[in-house]
């Protein structure tokens, strides 16, 4: 479906021709409607931020970036930002500069100057994908070999559990998900649990922790990560207090310790980190990663490695690999005499007949948004809906 897509210039021209305010042709406010992005000042700021994002990605060798990281990157470089149509001002990192950058990134994406896939959304959890799509296979062309059967059987086979050989059970708890891309690989490498929150740890999650560790029968060490501010300072205390309550009230004999490893006052002073935009008494974890790339990974790994012995883990994994290889060889040898029969297996193409397929239903055309409507009809529909509330 090819349609002429209105933009900033065309909407202004239409408004001039029919002699009506532009706001009658858009749905949201002029500052927020994506169809009305492209004023000279917006274009200037969008081009400016697009170059900065490109520079960041090239410098860090990555393909995606969180928009808050760009704010700290600009601040760390001591750059200037556009002001109005022609002027510049020093980027101070205050709330106004932060909002300017967020808006510039949004406009640059709308104008096609920054690919949409480049900016990560770390504020919201990832979608839980349950609708999976793959193409049907031609069952008449399926071939089976002894090697395939053997590999399918032994793949992932681990008779020995490396976690059982560790002296400690370790969990990383963090108040935010913006550094999950750093923490998840660490958790996977060391075989430790990762629990992220949007703010305080809930009593439910603490109770679930108690249920986990009660069955493990190992000393438990919780490494806490939070921003440096009043809330981030109180969070590990609140979490520790919840753990204390459960230990006392459940009457369990457990060795549990919790300690904050990031972001401490000493670290803020040592790395000389800037305050968060609009909050003088807050320093964010994102700032540490931008100013000192890789430092969060280093600090967390050092804390985890105190309790998790990678050499033990690797030794157990080697033992599992030896078992898998031997089992693979045995299965292949046992199946070798029937290789020809396996490879000649051919299923009849009409074995299951034609698969059923659901049909499109008849729908009423009163959805709030309907992609079959043209721009004018959909805009009027939105406006009518908004007026119904006033």
C-alpha positions in Angstrom: 0.0 0.0 0.0 1.7 3.2 -1.2 0.5 6.4 0.4 1.8 9.9 0.4 3.0 10.4 3.9 2.5 14.0 5.2 5.5 15.7 6.8 6.4 19.0 8.4 6.6 20.9 5.1 3.6 19.4 3.4 1.4 19.9 6.4 2.4 23.5 6.6 1.6 23.9 2.8 -1.8 22.2 3.2 -2.7 24.4 6.1 -1.7 27.5 4.1 -3.8 26.4 1.1 -7.0 25.6 3.0 -6.4 28.4 5.5 -6.5 26.5 8.7 -4.1 26.1 11.7 -1.7 23.2 11.4 -3.0 21.9 14.7 -6.2 20.9 12.8 -4.2 18.6 10.6 -2.3 16.8 13.4 -3.4 14.8 16.5 -0.8 15.4 19.1 0.7 18.7 20.2 3.0 20.2 17.5 6.0 19.3 19.7 5.1 15.6 20.0 3.3 14.6 16.8 5.7 12.5 14.7 4.2 13.8 11.4 5.1 17.4 12.3 8.8 16.9 13.0 11.2 18.8 10.8 11.4 22.5 11.7 14.8 24.2 11.1 15.7 24.0 14.8 14.6 20.4 15.1 16.5 19.4 12.0 19.6 21.1 13.3 19.5 19.3 16.6 18.7 16.0 14.9 21.7 16.3 12.6 23.9 17.2 15.6 22.8 14.2 17.7 23.0 11.8 14.8 26.7 12.6 14.3 27.3 12.1 18.1 25.5 8.7 18.1 27.5 7.6 15.1 30.7 8.7 16.8 29.8 6.8 20.0 29.0 3.6 18.1 32.2 3.7 16.1 34.3 4.6 19.2 32.9 1.8 21.3 32.6 -0.7 18.5 28.9 -1.5 19.2 25.7 -1.5 17.2 23.2 -0.2 19.8 23.2 2.3 22.7 20.9 3.5 25.5 19.8 7.1 25.1 21.0 8.0 28.6 24.5 6.8 27.7 24.5 9.4 24.9 23.8 12.1 27.5 26.8 11.1 29.6 28.9 10.7 26.5 28.2 14.3 25.4 29.0 15.5 29.0 32.2 13.5 29.2 33.4 15.1 25.9 32.7 18.6 27.1 30.7 19.3 23.9 28.4 22.2 23.0 24.8 21.7 21.8 22.7 23.8 19.4 20.7 26.6 20.8 18.0 28.0 18.6 18.6 28.4 14.8 22.3 29.5 14.9 23.7 29.6 18.4 25.6 27.1 20.6 25.8 26.6 24.3 28.0 24.5 26.5 26.4 21.1 27.5 26.2 21.4 31.3 24.3 18.1 31.8 21.4 19.7 33.7 17.8 18.6 33.2 17.3 21.0 30.3 20.3 19.6 28.4 19.1 16.0 29.2 15.6 16.7 27.8 17.1 18.4 24.8 19.2 15.3 24.0 16.3 12.9 24.5 14.1 15.0 22.1 16.9 15.4 19.6 17.4 11.6 19.5 13.6 11.0 19.0 13.4 13.6 16.2 16.6 12.2 14.5 15.0 8.8 14.4 11.7 10.1 13.0 13.7 12.0 10.3 15.6 8.9 9.4 19.0 10.2 10.6 19.4 7.5 13.3 18.2 4.0 12.5 15.4 2.9 14.9 17.2 -0.3 15.8 20.3 1.7 17.2 18.6 3.0 20.3 17.9 0.5 23.1 14.9 0.8 25.4 16.2 -0.1 28.8 13.4 1.5 30.8 10.9 -1.2 29.9 11.2 -5.0 30.1 11.7 -6.9 26.9 8.5 -8.3 25.4 7.7 -11.9 26.3 7.7 -13.5 22.9 5.4 -16.5 22.6 4.4 -16.3 19.0 7.1 -18.1 17.1 7.3 -18.4 13.3 9.2 -20.8 11.1 8.6 -22.3 7.7 7.1 -25.7 7.2 9.6 -28.4 6.2 9.2 -30.7 3.2 8.9 -34.0 5.2 9.7 -36.0 2.0 13.2 -34.6 2.0 14.1 -35.4 5.6 17.3 -37.4 6.0 18.6 -39.0 9.2 22.2 -40.0 9.9 23.8 -41.8 12.9 25.8 -38.6 13.6 22.6 -36.6 13.8 20.9 -39.0 16.2 24.0 -39.3 18.4 24.4 -35.5 18.5 20.8 -34.9 19.3 21.1 -37.3 22.2 24.3 -36.0 23.8 24.0 -32.3 23.1 23.6 -30.5 26.4 24.2 -33.7 28.3 25.9 -32.8 31.6 26.1 -35.7 34.1 28.2 -33.6 36.5 26.9 -30.3 37.8 29.6 -27.7 38.2 27.5 -25.7 40.6 27.5 -28.5 43.2 31.3 -28.3 43.4 31.3 -24.6 44.3 31.6 -23.5 47.9 29.1 -20.6 47.6 25.8 -19.7 46.0 26.1 -16.2 44.6 23.4 -13.9 43.3 23.7 -10.4 41.7 20.8 -8.1 42.6 20.4 -4.7 40.9 17.8 -1.9 41.1 17.7 -1.4 37.4 17.9 -3.2 34.1 19.9 -0.7 32.1 23.1 -2.7 32.7 21.7 -6.2 32.1 23.7 -6.4 28.9 26.8 -6.3 31.1 25.5 -8.5 34.0 23.9 -11.3 32.0 27.1 -12.5 30.4 28.8 -12.4 33.8 26.0 -14.4 35.4 26.2 -17.0 32.6 30.0 -17.2 32.8 30.1 -17.8 36.6 26.8 -19.7 37.0 25.3 -17.1 39.3 21.7 -15.8 39.5 20.8 -12.3 38.4 17.8 -10.5 39.9 16.9 -7.1 38.4 14.3 -4.7 39.8 12.8 -1.4 38.8 13.5 0.1 42.2 13.3 -1.7 45.5 13.5 -5.5 45.9 10.1 -6.9 46.7 9.3 -9.1 49.6 8.0 -11.7 47.1 11.4 -11.9 45.4 13.1 -12.2 48.8 10.8 -15.0 49.8 11.6 -16.8 46.5 15.3 -16.3 47.4 14.7 -18.0 50.7 13.1 -21.0 49.0 15.9 -21.3 46.5 18.8 -21.2 49.0 17.1 -23.4 51.6 17.4 -26.3 49.1 21.0 -25.4 48.2 22.6 -25.8 51.6 25.5 -23.5 50.7 26.7 -20.1 52.1 24.8 -17.5 50.2 26.4 -14.2 49.0 24.2 -11.4 47.5 26.1 -8.7 45.6 23.9 -5.6 45.4 24.1 -2.9 42.7 22.3 0.4 42.8 22.7 4.1 41.8 24.4 6.4 44.3 21.6 8.4 45.8 19.3 8.3 48.8 17.2 5.6 47.4 20.1 3.6 46.1 21.8 3.9 49.5 18.7 2.6 51.3 17.8 -0.2 48.9 20.4 -2.8 50.0 19.4 -2.0 53.7 15.7 -2.5 52.9 16.5 -5.8 51.1 18.8 -7.0 53.9 16.1 -6.2 56.4 13.6 -8.3 54.5 16.1 -11.2 54.4 16.7 -10.8 58.1 12.9 -11.0 58.8 12.5 -14.2 56.7 15.5 -15.9 58.3 14.2 -15.1 61.8 10.5 -15.9 61.1 11.1 -19.1 59.1 13.5 -20.3 61.7 16.1 -21.4 59.2 19.8 -21.8 59.8 21.4 -20.2 56.8 24.6 -18.4 56.1 23.6 -15.3 54.1 25.5 -12.1 53.5 24.5 -9.1 51.4 26.9 -6.3 50.4 26.7 -3.4 48.0 29.4 -3.5 45.4 28.2 -0.6 43.2 27.8 2.4 43.2 29.5 3.5 46.4 30.6 6.9 47.6 34.2 5.9 47.3 33.7 4.9 43.7 31.9 8.1 42.9 34.8 10.1 44.3 37.5 7.9 42.8 36.0 8.1 39.2 34.9 11.7 39.6 31.4 10.9 38.2 28.9 13.6 37.3 25.4 14.0 38.8 22.3 12.8 37.0 20.4 15.4 35.0 18.2 17.5 37.3 19.4 15.6 40.5 22.4 17.0 42.1 22.6 14.3 44.8 22.3 11.3 42.4 25.0 9.6 40.3 23.8 6.8 37.9 25.5 3.6 37.1 25.2 4.6 33.4 27.7 7.4 33.9 30.4 5.0 35.2 30.0 2.8 32.1 30.2 5.8 29.7 33.2 7.5 31.4 35.0 4.2 32.0 33.9 1.6 29.5 34.2 -2.0 30.9 34.7 -0.8 34.5 31.3 -2.2 35.7 32.2 -5.6 34.3 35.6 -5.5 36.0 34.2 -4.5 39.4 31.4 -7.1 39.3 33.6 -9.9 38.0 36.1 -9.2 40.8 33.4 -9.4 43.4 31.9 -12.6 41.9 35.3 -14.3 41.4 36.0 -14.1 45.1 33.3 -16.8 45.7 33.1 -18.7 42.4 36.1 -20.7 41.3 36.2 -20.8 37.5 39.0 -23.4 37.5 36.7 -25.8 39.3 33.9 -25.0 36.9 36.1 -25.6 33.9 37.4 -28.9 35.2 33.9 -30.2 35.8 32.9 -29.0 32.3 35.9 -30.8 30.8 34.8 -34.0 32.5 31.3 -33.5 31.0 32.9 -33.0 27.6 34.8 -36.3 27.9 31.6 -38.1 28.8 29.7 -36.5 25.9 32.5 -37.4 23.3 32.7 -41.0 24.5 28.9 -41.4 24.5 28.7 -39.8 21.0 31.3 -42.3 19.6 29.5 -45.3 21.2 26.1 -44.3 19.7 27.6 -43.6 16.3 29.3 -47.0 16.3 26.2 -48.8 17.4 24.1 -47.1 14.7 26.7 -47.5 11.9 25.4 -50.9 10.7 22.0 -49.3 9.9 23.4 -46.2 8.4 21.9 -47.0 4.9 18.5 -47.7 6.4 18.5 -44.4 8.4 19.6 -42.3 5.4 17.1 -43.9 3.1 14.1 -43.1 5.4 11.5 -41.3 3.4 8.2 -40.1 4.7 5.3 -40.0 2.3 4.5 -36.3 1.5 0.8 -36.8 2.2 1.3 -38.5 5.6 -0.7 -35.9 7.5 -2.7 -34.4 4.7 -3.3 -30.7 4.4 -2.8 -28.7 7.5 -5.8 -26.6 8.7 -5.5 -22.8 8.5 -7.4 -20.2 10.4 -9.5 -17.7 8.5 -9.7 -13.9 8.6 -12.9 -12.9 10.5 -15.3 -10.1 9.6 -14.6 -7.1 11.9 -16.4 -3.9 12.6 -14.4 -0.9 11.3 -14.5 1.1 14.6 -11.0 0.3 15.9 -9.3 3.4 17.4 -6.5 2.9 14.8 -7.0 1.1 11.5 -4.2 1.0 9.0 -6.6 0.8 6.1 -7.7 4.4 6.7 -6.0 7.2 4.9 -4.2 10.0 6.8 -7.2 12.4 6.9 -9.8 9.8 8.0 -7.5 8.4 10.7 -6.6 11.9 12.0 -10.4 12.7 12.2 -11.1 9.5 14.0 -8.4 10.2 16.6 -9.7 13.7 17.1 -13.2 12.5 17.5 -12.1 10.0 20.1 -10.2 12.7 22.0 -13.2 15.0 22.0 -15.4 12.3 23.4 -13.5 12.6 26.6 -13.7 16.4 27.0 
